[in-house]
């Protein structure tokens, strides 16, 4: 279970979600998590979660530019990771998440992740209001394609230079003919 697309900002972190299910609910052996590019299979991040002294630990085997780290708990069917220091060049990178249960006859589960979007400059305008009151949020835009059928608007709560929360709103957009 992964999102169709994720959006982040240059220099910030991004979470890539990957929830999985498997029939081995009480599995106690190694679980390997592999994040790779969908088309080329180039591995960006790989680690193994293994039993150690009545608990589980992660050992990282591959971490391109040390930008990635585990966020989820594979023992709870969560292989989500964090990418640090997003770059504009991360845009359109499409990854896939692969989970391997090393002691269950090579059981493997894989799901593609939607592309990453890292827009360039973030322009923002301030909205002033009183807590509990209403406010008008202007959103002028130009359609980039006459064939567009859907528009997605991202509202950000916070500042473009600090951590923030992004709200997505998608709706059908009528085409001109």
Protein Blocks (a to p, Z undefined) as FASTA:
>chain_A
ZZfbdcddehiacddddddddfblmbcbdcddddddfklopafbdcddddeehiacdddf
bdghhlaccfbdfklopabdcdehiafklgopacddddddfkggoiacddddddddddfb
dddddddddehiacddddddddfbfkbcbdcddddeddfkbccdddddddddddeZZ
